[in-house]
Amino acid sequence: MDFVAFEEAWRNLTPLNIVKLEQSTEEELRPGFADSEDLVIFDLIGTTPEADSINLSVSRDRAADAMESVLHKLHLAPLFLFPVGRWRHVFDAITFDLVEHEEWQEIESTATIELNTHDPLMCGPGDLHTLHDVLSMVLKSGENPAQGVTIAALGKPLVVVAEPPDHLRIELLGETLASEVRELLEPFTSTE
């Protein structure tokens, strides 16, 4: 995992119809898709306000496993991992939990100049376990949306948004991709 300049990453995402949503501010980045009749939103934890979303209810304990499975099985690497707020907020939320996580400690040691940015981490296929652990800790220890993260896929129009304390959703374009993702999430959904 390596940091990439925000503008460089964003140029790669705009062809996928990913935009900064109107809720974005200088402090909080909220990527998503431009209005489209092909937009599908799956709420895994919580509910997306003012959206026609589909609730698939995944337990907080299994959410990171579910996302790693989807990202792996759809071969969605490389990926960009953006902070919702600045990186400083994310590090404040998860560093203590990942103190013994070797890969994360390497990232943290090089992140000094990134702490006040939205520059994403670029993740390859070998980084999915680290991405899993970061997502798990954000959902466990994050206390507010600024401590959340967004995962954007380069290969397909898919965005994962984790906004602590109570929200995880997948946004994507197209019924074919939606069916595929829903099927991959089935083993992780609650039947309650």
C-alpha positions in Angstrom: 0.0 0.0 0.0 1.4 3.4 -1.0 0.0 6.9 -0.9 -0.9 8.4 -4.2 -1.6 12.1 -5.0 -5.3 12.9 -4.7 -5.6 14.5 -8.1 -3.8 11.6 -9.8 -6.2 9.1 -8.2 -9.3 11.2 -8.9 -8.4 11.4 -12.6 -8.6 7.6 -12.7 -12.0 7.5 -11.0 -13.9 10.1 -13.0 -14.3 7.9 -16.1 -16.3 5.5 -13.8 -18.8 8.3 -13.1 -17.5 8.8 -9.5 -17.9 12.3 -8.3 -17.6 14.3 -5.1 -21.1 14.3 -3.7 -22.7 17.6 -2.7 -22.2 16.7 1.0 -18.4 16.9 0.4 -16.6 19.8 2.1 -13.0 20.9 2.4 -12.8 18.7 5.5 -14.9 15.6 4.5 -14.6 13.9 1.2 -17.8 12.1 0.1 -17.2 10.2 -3.2 -20.1 8.5 -4.9 -21.8 8.2 -8.3 -23.4 11.0 -10.2 -27.2 10.6 -10.4 -28.0 7.6 -12.5 -30.9 5.2 -12.9 -28.3 2.4 -12.8 -27.2 3.3 -9.2 -27.7 0.5 -6.7 -27.0 1.0 -3.0 -26.6 -1.9 -0.6 -26.8 -1.0 3.1 -24.8 -3.6 5.1 -24.9 -1.6 8.4 -27.3 1.2 9.0 -29.4 3.0 6.4 -28.5 5.5 3.8 -30.6 8.6 4.4 -32.7 9.9 1.5 -31.7 7.1 -0.8 -33.6 4.1 -2.3 -31.2 1.6 -0.8 -31.5 -2.2 -0.3 -30.9 -3.4 3.3 -28.7 -6.6 3.3 -27.9 -6.4 7.1 -24.4 -7.8 7.8 -23.2 -8.0 11.4 -20.5 -5.6 12.3 -18.3 -8.6 13.2 -18.6 -10.0 9.7 -18.6 -6.8 7.7 -14.9 -6.6 6.9 -14.9 -10.3 6.0 -17.8 -9.7 3.6 -16.0 -6.8 2.0 -12.7 -8.6 1.6 -14.6 -11.5 0.0 -16.4 -9.3 -2.5 -13.3 -7.3 -3.4 -11.2 -10.5 -3.8 -13.8 -12.5 -5.8 -14.5 -9.7 -8.2 -10.8 -9.1 -8.7 -11.2 -5.4 -7.8 -7.6 -4.5 -7.3 -6.1 -2.0 -7.6 -8.2 -0.1 -5.2 -8.0 3.4 -3.7 -8.6 3.8 0.1 -9.6 7.4 0.8 -10.2 8.9 4.3 -13.6 10.5 4.7 -12.1 13.2 6.9 -8.3 13.8 6.9 -6.0 10.8 7.5 -5.3 12.2 11.0 -8.8 11.3 12.1 -8.6 7.8 10.8 -5.2 7.2 12.4 -6.5 8.6 15.7 -9.4 6.0 15.6 -7.4 2.9 14.6 -3.7 3.2 15.5 -4.1 1.7 19.0 -6.0 -1.3 17.6 -3.4 -1.9 14.9 -0.3 -1.3 17.0 1.0 -4.9 16.3 -0.1 -4.9 12.6 3.2 -4.8 10.8 1.9 -3.6 7.4 -0.1 -0.8 9.0 2.8 0.3 11.1 4.9 0.7 8.0 2.1 2.9 6.5 1.8 4.9 9.6 5.6 5.5 9.8 5.5 7.1 6.3 2.3 9.0 6.7 3.6 12.1 8.5 3.1 14.4 5.4 -0.2 12.7 4.6 -2.0 13.3 7.9 -3.8 16.4 6.8 -4.7 15.2 3.3 -7.3 13.1 1.4 -4.5 11.4 -0.6 -5.6 7.8 -1.0 -3.7 4.6 -0.4 -3.4 2.5 -3.5 -4.0 -1.2 -2.7 -3.1 -4.2 -4.7 -4.4 -7.8 -4.5 -1.8 -8.5 -1.8 -3.1 -5.7 0.4 -6.6 -7.1 0.9 -5.9 -8.5 4.3 -4.6 -5.1 5.5 -7.6 -3.4 3.9 -9.8 -5.9 5.8 -8.1 -5.0 9.1 -8.3 -1.3 8.5 -12.0 -1.5 7.7 -12.7 -3.8 10.7 -11.0 -1.3 13.1 -12.7 1.7 11.5 -16.1 0.0 12.1 -15.0 -1.1 15.6 -13.3 2.0 16.9 -14.4 4.9 14.8 -16.7 7.3 16.6 -17.8 9.7 13.8 -18.0 9.9 10.0 -14.7 11.9 9.7 -12.9 8.7 11.0 -14.4 6.7 8.1 -13.0 5.5 4.8 -14.1 5.0 1.2 -12.8 2.3 -1.0 -13.1 2.9 -4.7 -12.4 0.2 -7.3 -10.5 1.1 -10.5 -11.8 -1.9 -12.5 -15.6 -1.6 -11.9 -18.0 1.1 -10.9 -18.1 0.2 -7.2 -17.6 2.3 -4.1 -17.6 1.1 -0.4 -18.3 3.7 2.3 -17.7 3.0 6.0 -18.9 5.9 8.1 -18.6 5.2 11.8 -20.2 4.6 14.1 -23.1 2.9 12.3 -22.9 2.8 8.6 -21.4 0.7 5.9 -22.7 0.7 2.3 -21.8 -0.4 -1.2 -22.7 1.8 -4.1 -22.4 0.5 -7.7 -23.7 0.9 -11.2 -25.6 -1.7 -13.1 -27.9 -4.6 -12.4 -25.4 -7.2 -13.5 -22.7 -6.1 -11.0 -25.4 -5.6 -8.4 -26.6 -9.2 -8.8 -23.0 -10.5 -8.6 -22.3 -8.5 -5.4 -25.6 -9.5 -3.8 -24.8 -13.2 -4.4 -21.3 -12.8 -2.9 -22.8 -11.1 0.2 -25.4 -13.7 0.8 -23.3 -15.9 3.1 -22.6 -12.9 5.3 -26.2 -11.5 5.6 -28.2 -11.9 8.8 -31.4 -13.9 8.6 -33.0 -12.1 11.6 
